[in-house]
Amino acid sequence: MTPLRRPFRVPGMAKKNMAEGDKKRRYAIGEVASDAPKPAPGLYLVATPIGNLRDITLRALDVLAGADVIACEDSRVTAKLLERYGITTPLTPYHEHNAAQARPKLLARLAGGAAIALVSDAGTPLISDPGYKLVRAAIEAGHAVTALPGASSALAALTVSGLATDRFFFEGFLPPKQSARQKRIGALKSIPATLVLFESGPRLGATLADLAEGLGSRAATVCRELTKLHEEIRRGDLATLAHDYANGGETRGEIVIVVAPPPEQSVDAEDIDELLRRALIRVSLKDAVGEVALATGQPRRAVYQRALDLTKDNGDGAP
């Protein structure tokens, strides 16, 4: 009879797991903020929950508790998260309306050796939120910039949609005015990737109708209030979803729309040449190549070679 073997354990693993479990418990009852380790000087991009406050990492809690200051969009929103975990780090506003004035002050604090955490109201900072100019300025000034990954409504919606995830294009919010929105949808039509968009409740029905008109009967998923009590995930084709939300579908809360990519179509050399000729009338060779490669899904190198052949055939460098 083969003797039973004890499960393999890495030395110290049990002790480490107990310590991590104790930290989770202490954060949950707000007892750990005072002894959180102080982060090294620099700017920390901290992802925060998109709804459920338990969707926060221990590393994020450590940085939020140990930082010198937390730069946030709305202090009332961030205060709820901090209160939940007993964190008393001071808050300072940083949003699109005060960024020009607030940015130099934050950079001065970084220069003085401060550890600054940057958060958005929900999810990963800089994704359809202010912050990239602060990150760029911090990098240019030689300060350390560290990302603490976590919740993201765009990725959560993409993965739960059931649509292709091997290639996706994040658009964010479409223009609020219908004419501009329809024009932008026309530009998105040929992108060979799953589309991920944000939208507000009042515009959801109109946006879905414009998407149905501009993109055709593609499969789509509407994700509303992800991770929250009233989470809703509704799947169907664009026209059906547009009809549902125009006729009483709930539109309150945060909304992400995920749209399937266009059906694959074979593209021959003549099609590519024609698209290049049209593009080269308007833009430079480099931009024309990028535009046609994106529209057709063809390798950029192959499209570039076709463009070179076209300009050589014309002899004067123009189509």
Contacts in CASP RR format, 6 or more apart in sequence:
PFRMAT RR
TARGET T0000
AUTHOR 0000-0000-0000
METHOD contacts of the structure
MODEL  1
MTPLRRPFRVPGMAKKNMAEGDKKRRYAIGEVASDAPKPAPGLYLVATPI
GNLRDITLRALDVLAGADVIACEDSRVTAKLLERYGITTPLTPYHEHNAA
QARPKLLARLAGGAAIALVSDAGTPLISDPGYKLVRAAIEAGHAVTALPG
ASSALAALTVSGLATDRFFFEGFLPPKQSARQKRIGALKSIPATLVLFES
GPRLGATLADLAEGLGSRAATVCRELTKLHEEIRRGDLATLAHDYANGGE
TRGEIVIVVAPPPEQSVDAEDIDELLRRALIRVSLKDAVGEVALATGQPR
RAVYQRALDLTKDNGDGAP
20 58 0 8 1.000
23 32 0 8 1.000
23 58 0 8 1.000
24 58 0 8 1.000
26 32 0 8 1.000
27 58 0 8 1.000
27 61 0 8 1.000
27 85 0 8 1.000
27 86 0 8 1.000
28 85 0 8 1.000
30 85 0 8 1.000
30 86 0 8 1.000
30 87 0 8 1.000
31 86 0 8 1.000
32 61 0 8 1.000
32 65 0 8 1.000
32 85 0 8 1.000
32 86 0 8 1.000
33 65 0 8 1.000
33 66 0 8 1.000
33 85 0 8 1.000
33 86 0 8 1.000
33 87 0 8 1.000
33 88 0 8 1.000
33 89 0 8 1.000
36 61 0 8 1.000
36 62 0 8 1.000
36 65 0 8 1.000
36 66 0 8 1.000
37 62 0 8 1.000
37 66 0 8 1.000
38 66 0 8 1.000
38 115 0 8 1.000
39 62 0 8 1.000
39 63 0 8 1.000
39 66 0 8 1.000
39 67 0 8 1.000
39 115 0 8 1.000
40 115 0 8 1.000
40 144 0 8 1.000
41 110 0 8 1.000
41 112 0 8 1.000
41 113 0 8 1.000
41 114 0 8 1.000
41 115 0 8 1.000
41 143 0 8 1.000
41 144 0 8 1.000
42 110 0 8 1.000
42 113 0 8 1.000
42 114 0 8 1.000
42 115 0 8 1.000
42 116 0 8 1.000
42 138 0 8 1.000
42 143 0 8 1.000
42 144 0 8 1.000
42 145 0 8 1.000
42 146 0 8 1.000
43 106 0 8 1.000
43 110 0 8 1.000
43 116 0 8 1.000
43 118 0 8 1.000
43 134 0 8 1.000
43 135 0 8 1.000
43 138 0 8 1.000
43 143 0 8 1.000
43 144 0 8 1.000
43 145 0 8 1.000
43 146 0 8 1.000
44 63 0 8 1.000
44 67 0 8 1.000
44 115 0 8 1.000
44 116 0 8 1.000
44 117 0 8 1.000
44 118 0 8 1.000
44 145 0 8 1.000
44 146 0 8 1.000
44 147 0 8 1.000
44 148 0 8 1.000
45 118 0 8 1.000
45 124 0 8 1.000
45 125 0 8 1.000
45 126 0 8 1.000
45 135 0 8 1.000
45 145 0 8 1.000
45 146 0 8 1.000
45 147 0 8 1.000
45 148 0 8 1.000
46 60 0 8 1.000
46 63 0 8 1.000
46 64 0 8 1.000
46 117 0 8 1.000
46 118 0 8 1.000
46 119 0 8 1.000
46 125 0 8 1.000
46 148 0 8 1.000
47 57 0 8 1.000
47 60 0 8 1.000
47 119 0 8 1.000
47 123 0 8 1.000
47 124 0 8 1.000
47 125 0 8 1.000
47 148 0 8 1.000
47 149 0 8 1.000
47 150 0 8 1.000
47 151 0 8 1.000
47 152 0 8 1.000
48 56 0 8 1.000
48 60 0 8 1.000
48 78 0 8 1.000
48 81 0 8 1.000
48 119 0 8 1.000
48 120 0 8 1.000
48 122 0 8 1.000
48 123 0 8 1.000
48 151 0 8 1.000
49 55 0 8 1.000
49 56 0 8 1.000
49 81 0 8 1.000
49 122 0 8 1.000
49 123 0 8 1.000
49 151 0 8 1.000
49 227 0 8 1.000
50 122 0 8 1.000
50 123 0 8 1.000
50 151 0 8 1.000
50 152 0 8 1.000
50 153 0 8 1.000
50 156 0 8 1.000
50 226 0 8 1.000
50 227 0 8 1.000
50 254 0 8 1.000
51 122 0 8 1.000
51 151 0 8 1.000
51 225 0 8 1.000
51 226 0 8 1.000
51 227 0 8 1.000
51 228 0 8 1.000
52 227 0 8 1.000
52 228 0 8 1.000
53 80 0 8 1.000
53 81 0 8 1.000
53 84 0 8 1.000
55 150 0 8 1.000
55 151 0 8 1.000
55 227 0 8 1.000
56 81 0 8 1.000
56 85 0 8 1.000
56 151 0 8 1.000
57 148 0 8 1.000
57 149 0 8 1.000
57 150 0 8 1.000
59 148 0 8 1.000
60 148 0 8 1.000
60 150 0 8 1.000
61 85 0 8 1.000
61 87 0 8 1.000
63 115 0 8 1.000
63 117 0 8 1.000
63 148 0 8 1.000
64 70 0 8 1.000
64 81 0 8 1.000
64 82 0 8 1.000
64 85 0 8 1.000
64 87 0 8 1.000
64 89 0 8 1.000
64 117 0 8 1.000
64 119 0 8 1.000
65 85 0 8 1.000
65 86 0 8 1.000
65 87 0 8 1.000
65 89 0 8 1.000
66 89 0 8 1.000
66 115 0 8 1.000
67 89 0 8 1.000
67 115 0 8 1.000
67 116 0 8 1.000
67 117 0 8 1.000
68 89 0 8 1.000
68 90 0 8 1.000
68 109 0 8 1.000
68 114 0 8 1.000
68 115 0 8 1.000
68 116 0 8 1.000
69 89 0 8 1.000
69 90 0 8 1.000
69 91 0 8 1.000
69 92 0 8 1.000
69 109 0 8 1.000
69 114 0 8 1.000
69 116 0 8 1.000
69 117 0 8 1.000
70 78 0 8 1.000
70 82 0 8 1.000
70 89 0 8 1.000
70 90 0 8 1.000
70 91 0 8 1.000
70 92 0 8 1.000
70 116 0 8 1.000
70 117 0 8 1.000
70 118 0 8 1.000
70 119 0 8 1.000
71 91 0 8 1.000
71 92 0 8 1.000
71 93 0 8 1.000
71 94 0 8 1.000
71 102 0 8 1.000
71 106 0 8 1.000
71 116 0 8 1.000
71 117 0 8 1.000
71 118 0 8 1.000
71 119 0 8 1.000
71 134 0 8 1.000
72 78 0 8 1.000
72 91 0 8 1.000
72 92 0 8 1.000
72 93 0 8 1.000
72 94 0 8 1.000
72 118 0 8 1.000
72 119 0 8 1.000
72 120 0 8 1.000
72 121 0 8 1.000
73 93 0 8 1.000
73 94 0 8 1.000
73 95 0 8 1.000
73 119 0 8 1.000
73 120 0 8 1.000
73 121 0 8 1.000
73 129 0 8 1.000
73 130 0 8 1.000
74 93 0 8 1.000
74 95 0 8 1.000
74 121 0 8 1.000
75 91 0 8 1.000
75 93 0 8 1.000
77 121 0 8 1.000
77 122 0 8 1.000
78 91 0 8 1.000
78 119 0 8 1.000
78 121 0 8 1.000
79 91 0 8 1.000
81 87 0 8 1.000
82 88 0 8 1.000
82 89 0 8 1.000
82 91 0 8 1.000
89 117 0 8 1.000
92 102 0 8 1.000
92 105 0 8 1.000
92 106 0 8 1.000
93 102 0 8 1.000
94 102 0 8 1.000
94 103 0 8 1.000
94 106 0 8 1.000
94 118 0 8 1.000
94 130 0 8 1.000
94 131 0 8 1.000
94 134 0 8 1.000
95 130 0 8 1.000
96 130 0 8 1.000
99 130 0 8 1.000
99 131 0 8 1.000
99 133 0 8 1.000
99 134 0 8 1.000
103 133 0 8 1.000
103 134 0 8 1.000
103 137 0 8 1.000
106 116 0 8 1.000
106 134 0 8 1.000
107 134 0 8 1.000
107 137 0 8 1.000
107 138 0 8 1.000
107 141 0 8 1.000
107 143 0 8 1.000
109 116 0 8 1.000
110 116 0 8 1.000
110 138 0 8 1.000
110 141 0 8 1.000
110 143 0 8 1.000
111 141 0 8 1.000
111 143 0 8 1.000
118 125 0 8 1.000
118 131 0 8 1.000
118 134 0 8 1.000
118 135 0 8 1.000
119 125 0 8 1.000
120 126 0 8 1.000
120 127 0 8 1.000
120 129 0 8 1.000
121 129 0 8 1.000
122 151 0 8 1.000
122 153 0 8 1.000
122 254 0 8 1.000
123 150 0 8 1.000
123 151 0 8 1.000
123 152 0 8 1.000
123 153 0 8 1.000
124 149 0 8 1.000
124 150 0 8 1.000
124 151 0 8 1.000
124 152 0 8 1.000
125 131 0 8 1.000
126 132 0 8 1.000
126 135 0 8 1.000
127 152 0 8 1.000
127 154 0 8 1.000
127 170 0 8 1.000
128 172 0 8 1.000
128 173 0 8 1.000
128 198 0 8 1.000
135 145 0 8 1.000
138 145 0 8 1.000
139 145 0 8 1.000
151 227 0 8 1.000
153 198 0 8 1.000
153 223 0 8 1.000
153 226 0 8 1.000
153 254 0 8 1.000
153 256 0 8 1.000
154 170 0 8 1.000
154 172 0 8 1.000
154 196 0 8 1.000
154 198 0 8 1.000
154 256 0 8 1.000
156 223 0 8 1.000
156 226 0 8 1.000
156 227 0 8 1.000
156 256 0 8 1.000
157 196 0 8 1.000
157 221 0 8 1.000
157 223 0 8 1.000
157 226 0 8 1.000
157 256 0 8 1.000
157 257 0 8 1.000
157 258 0 8 1.000
158 165 0 8 1.000
158 168 0 8 1.000
158 194 0 8 1.000
158 196 0 8 1.000
158 258 0 8 1.000
159 165 0 8 1.000
160 221 0 8 1.000
160 223 0 8 1.000
160 226 0 8 1.000
160 233 0 8 1.000
161 194 0 8 1.000
161 221 0 8 1.000
161 223 0 8 1.000
161 233 0 8 1.000
161 235 0 8 1.000
161 258 0 8 1.000
162 221 0 8 1.000
162 235 0 8 1.000
163 194 0 8 1.000
163 219 0 8 1.000
163 220 0 8 1.000
163 221 0 8 1.000
163 258 0 8 1.000
163 259 0 8 1.000
163 260 0 8 1.000
163 261 0 8 1.000
164 194 0 8 1.000
164 260 0 8 1.000
164 261 0 8 1.000
165 194 0 8 1.000
167 192 0 8 1.000
167 193 0 8 1.000
167 194 0 8 1.000
167 261 0 8 1.000
168 193 0 8 1.000
168 194 0 8 1.000
168 195 0 8 1.000
168 196 0 8 1.000
169 188 0 8 1.000
169 191 0 8 1.000
169 193 0 8 1.000
169 194 0 8 1.000
169 195 0 8 1.000
169 196 0 8 1.000
170 196 0 8 1.000
171 184 0 8 1.000
171 188 0 8 1.000
171 195 0 8 1.000
171 196 0 8 1.000
171 197 0 8 1.000
172 196 0 8 1.000
172 197 0 8 1.000
172 198 0 8 1.000
173 197 0 8 1.000
173 198 0 8 1.000
173 199 0 8 1.000
173 200 0 8 1.000
174 181 0 8 1.000
174 184 0 8 1.000
174 185 0 8 1.000
174 197 0 8 1.000
174 199 0 8 1.000
174 207 0 8 1.000
175 181 0 8 1.000
175 183 0 8 1.000
175 184 0 8 1.000
176 203 0 8 1.000
178 206 0 8 1.000
178 210 0 8 1.000
181 207 0 8 1.000
181 210 0 8 1.000
182 210 0 8 1.000
182 213 0 8 1.000
182 214 0 8 1.000
185 210 0 8 1.000
185 211 0 8 1.000
185 214 0 8 1.000
185 215 0 8 1.000
186 214 0 8 1.000
188 195 0 8 1.000
188 215 0 8 1.000
189 214 0 8 1.000
189 215 0 8 1.000
189 262 0 8 1.000
190 262 0 8 1.000
190 294 0 8 1.000
190 295 0 8 1.000
190 296 0 8 1.000
191 261 0 8 1.000
191 262 0 8 1.000
191 294 0 8 1.000
191 295 0 8 1.000
192 261 0 8 1.000
192 262 0 8 1.000
192 264 0 8 1.000
192 294 0 8 1.000
192 296 0 8 1.000
192 297 0 8 1.000
193 261 0 8 1.000
194 258 0 8 1.000
194 259 0 8 1.000
194 260 0 8 1.000
194 261 0 8 1.000
195 257 0 8 1.000
195 258 0 8 1.000
195 259 0 8 1.000
195 261 0 8 1.000
196 256 0 8 1.000
196 257 0 8 1.000
196 258 0 8 1.000
197 207 0 8 1.000
197 256 0 8 1.000
197 257 0 8 1.000
197 258 0 8 1.000
197 259 0 8 1.000
198 255 0 8 1.000
198 256 0 8 1.000
198 257 0 8 1.000
199 207 0 8 1.000
199 255 0 8 1.000
199 256 0 8 1.000
199 257 0 8 1.000
200 255 0 8 1.000
201 251 0 8 1.000
201 252 0 8 1.000
201 253 0 8 1.000
201 255 0 8 1.000
202 251 0 8 1.000
204 222 0 8 1.000
204 245 0 8 1.000
204 251 0 8 1.000
204 255 0 8 1.000
204 257 0 8 1.000
205 242 0 8 1.000
205 245 0 8 1.000
205 246 0 8 1.000
205 251 0 8 1.000
207 257 0 8 1.000
208 220 0 8 1.000
208 222 0 8 1.000
208 238 0 8 1.000
208 241 0 8 1.000
208 242 0 8 1.000
208 245 0 8 1.000
208 246 0 8 1.000
208 257 0 8 1.000
209 242 0 8 1.000
209 246 0 8 1.000
211 218 0 8 1.000
211 220 0 8 1.000
211 238 0 8 1.000
211 242 0 8 1.000
211 257 0 8 1.000
211 259 0 8 1.000
212 237 0 8 1.000
212 238 0 8 1.000
212 239 0 8 1.000
212 241 0 8 1.000
212 242 0 8 1.000
215 238 0 8 1.000
215 259 0 8 1.000
215 262 0 8 1.000
216 238 0 8 1.000
216 239 0 8 1.000
217 237 0 8 1.000
217 238 0 8 1.000
217 239 0 8 1.000
218 237 0 8 1.000
218 238 0 8 1.000
218 259 0 8 1.000
218 260 0 8 1.000
218 261 0 8 1.000
218 262 0 8 1.000
219 235 0 8 1.000
219 236 0 8 1.000
219 237 0 8 1.000
219 259 0 8 1.000
219 260 0 8 1.000
220 235 0 8 1.000
220 236 0 8 1.000
220 237 0 8 1.000
220 238 0 8 1.000
220 241 0 8 1.000
220 257 0 8 1.000
220 258 0 8 1.000
220 259 0 8 1.000
220 260 0 8 1.000
221 233 0 8 1.000
221 234 0 8 1.000
221 235 0 8 1.000
221 236 0 8 1.000
221 257 0 8 1.000
221 258 0 8 1.000
222 232 0 8 1.000
222 233 0 8 1.000
222 234 0 8 1.000
222 235 0 8 1.000
222 241 0 8 1.000
222 245 0 8 1.000
222 255 0 8 1.000
222 256 0 8 1.000
222 257 0 8 1.000
222 258 0 8 1.000
223 231 0 8 1.000
223 232 0 8 1.000
223 233 0 8 1.000
223 255 0 8 1.000
223 256 0 8 1.000
223 257 0 8 1.000
223 258 0 8 1.000
224 230 0 8 1.000
224 231 0 8 1.000
224 232 0 8 1.000
224 233 0 8 1.000
224 234 0 8 1.000
224 250 0 8 1.000
224 251 0 8 1.000
224 252 0 8 1.000
224 253 0 8 1.000
224 254 0 8 1.000
224 255 0 8 1.000
224 256 0 8 1.000
225 231 0 8 1.000
225 232 0 8 1.000
225 252 0 8 1.000
225 253 0 8 1.000
225 254 0 8 1.000
226 254 0 8 1.000
226 256 0 8 1.000
230 250 0 8 1.000
232 250 0 8 1.000
234 241 0 8 1.000
234 244 0 8 1.000
238 259 0 8 1.000
245 251 0 8 1.000
267 296 0 8 1.000
267 297 0 8 1.000
267 298 0 8 1.000
269 306 0 8 1.000
271 296 0 8 1.000
272 292 0 8 1.000
272 296 0 8 1.000
272 298 0 8 1.000
272 303 0 8 1.000
272 306 0 8 1.000
273 306 0 8 1.000
273 310 0 8 1.000
275 291 0 8 1.000
275 292 0 8 1.000
275 295 0 8 1.000
275 296 0 8 1.000
276 288 0 8 1.000
276 289 0 8 1.000
276 292 0 8 1.000
276 303 0 8 1.000
276 306 0 8 1.000
276 307 0 8 1.000
276 310 0 8 1.000
276 319 0 8 1.000
277 310 0 8 1.000
277 319 0 8 1.000
279 287 0 8 1.000
279 288 0 8 1.000
279 291 0 8 1.000
279 292 0 8 1.000
280 288 0 8 1.000
280 307 0 8 1.000
280 310 0 8 1.000
280 311 0 8 1.000
280 318 0 8 1.000
280 319 0 8 1.000
281 319 0 8 1.000
282 288 0 8 1.000
283 291 0 8 1.000
285 307 0 8 1.000
285 311 0 8 1.000
288 307 0 8 1.000
289 300 0 8 1.000
289 303 0 8 1.000
289 304 0 8 1.000
289 307 0 8 1.000
290 300 0 8 1.000
290 303 0 8 1.000
292 298 0 8 1.000
292 303 0 8 1.000
292 307 0 8 1.000
293 299 0 8 1.000
293 300 0 8 1.000
293 303 0 8 1.000
296 303 0 8 1.000
310 319 0 8 1.000
311 317 0 8 1.000
311 318 0 8 1.000
311 319 0 8 1.000
END
